[in-house]
Amino acid sequence: MKRTVMVLAIVALTTVVLTGSALAAGEGLDNSVKSMIALSCGLGISIAALGGALGQGRAAAAAIEAIARNPGAYQKVFTPMILGLALIESLVIYSLLVSFLLFFKL
């Protein structure tokens, strides 16, 4: 588990570094900057989708477990869960937007 977190942290840090240098590039983009932009787009949306999927899975599992323990609390659990899932999904959409902004900089 610690190794997986360390690998994800290194990948995230690399993505942040590549994104920053890609956005700082001027009009005349050479091939290395274009490849960094493409790599940043792919890694950024991949990490965001992975994180969003893990977060949504944990939220749904916790809500289902809470409803199973107390079926009378269905409405009190269901509405905040839907709100939480929408917020998690919005973070993934923001990452998609950043990837599109980088991609169209090519």
C-alpha positions as CSV (number, residue, x, y, z in Angstrom):
1,M,0.0,0.0,0.0
2,K,2.8,2.4,0.9
3,R,4.6,1.6,-2.3
4,T,1.4,2.3,-4.4
5,V,0.9,5.7,-2.7
6,M,4.6,6.5,-3.3
7,V,4.3,5.6,-7.0
8,L,1.1,7.7,-7.3
9,A,2.8,10.6,-5.6
10,I,5.8,10.5,-7.9
11,V,3.5,10.3,-11.0
12,A,1.4,13.2,-9.7
13,L,4.5,15.3,-9.0
14,T,5.9,14.5,-12.5
15,T,2.5,15.5,-14.0
16,V,2.5,18.8,-12.2
17,V,6.1,19.6,-13.3
18,L,5.3,18.7,-16.9
19,T,2.1,20.7,-16.9
20,G,3.8,23.8,-15.6
21,S,6.6,23.7,-18.2
22,A,4.1,23.0,-20.9
23,L,1.9,26.0,-20.0
24,A,5.0,28.2,-19.8
25,A,6.0,27.4,-23.3
26,G,5.7,30.1,-25.9
27,E,4.2,30.0,-29.4
28,G,7.1,28.1,-31.0
29,L,6.6,24.7,-29.5
30,D,9.2,22.1,-30.3
31,N,8.7,18.4,-30.2
32,S,9.8,17.9,-26.6
33,V,7.3,20.4,-25.3
34,K,4.6,18.9,-27.5
35,S,5.4,15.4,-26.1
36,M,5.3,16.8,-22.5
37,I,1.9,18.4,-23.1
38,A,0.6,15.1,-24.5
39,L,2.0,13.2,-21.6
40,S,0.5,15.7,-19.1
41,C,-2.9,15.4,-20.7
42,G,-2.9,11.7,-20.6
43,L,-1.5,11.3,-17.1
44,G,-3.6,14.1,-15.7
45,I,-6.9,12.7,-16.8
46,S,-5.9,9.1,-15.9
47,I,-5.0,10.1,-12.4
48,A,-8.1,12.1,-12.0
49,A,-10.3,9.3,-13.3
50,L,-8.6,6.8,-11.0
51,G,-9.0,9.1,-7.9
52,G,-12.6,9.9,-8.8
53,A,-13.5,6.3,-9.3
54,L,-11.9,5.3,-5.9
55,G,-13.7,8.1,-4.1
56,Q,-17.0,7.3,-5.7
57,G,-16.6,3.7,-4.8
58,R,-15.8,4.4,-1.2
59,A,-18.7,6.9,-0.9
60,A,-21.2,4.5,-2.4
61,A,-20.0,1.6,-0.3
62,A,-20.3,3.6,2.9
63,A,-23.8,4.9,2.0
64,I,-25.0,1.4,1.2
65,E,-23.6,0.1,4.4
66,A,-25.2,2.9,6.4
67,I,-28.6,2.2,4.7
68,A,-28.2,-1.6,5.3
69,R,-27.6,-0.9,9.0
70,N,-30.5,1.5,9.3
71,P,-33.0,1.4,6.5
72,G,-35.1,4.2,8.0
73,A,-32.2,6.6,7.4
74,Y,-32.4,6.2,3.6
75,Q,-33.3,9.8,2.8
76,K,-30.8,11.2,5.3
77,V,-28.0,9.2,3.7
78,F,-29.0,9.2,0.1
79,T,-29.1,13.0,-0.5
80,P,-25.7,13.8,0.9
81,M,-24.2,10.8,-0.9
82,I,-25.5,12.1,-4.3
83,L,-24.2,15.6,-3.5
84,G,-20.8,14.1,-2.6
85,L,-20.7,12.0,-5.8
86,A,-21.5,15.2,-7.8
87,L,-18.6,17.0,-6.2
88,I,-16.2,14.2,-6.8
89,E,-17.3,14.0,-10.4
90,S,-16.8,17.8,-10.8
91,L,-13.2,17.4,-9.8
92,V,-12.7,14.9,-12.6
93,I,-14.4,17.2,-15.0
94,Y,-12.0,20.1,-13.9
95,S,-9.1,17.8,-14.7
96,L,-10.6,17.0,-18.1
97,L,-10.9,20.8,-18.8
98,V,-7.3,21.3,-17.9
99,S,-6.3,18.5,-20.2
100,F,-8.3,20.0,-23.0
101,L,-6.7,23.4,-22.4
102,L,-3.3,21.8,-22.6
103,F,-4.2,19.7,-25.6
104,F,-5.4,22.7,-27.6
105,K,-2.2,24.5,-26.8
106,L,-0.5,22.0,-29.2
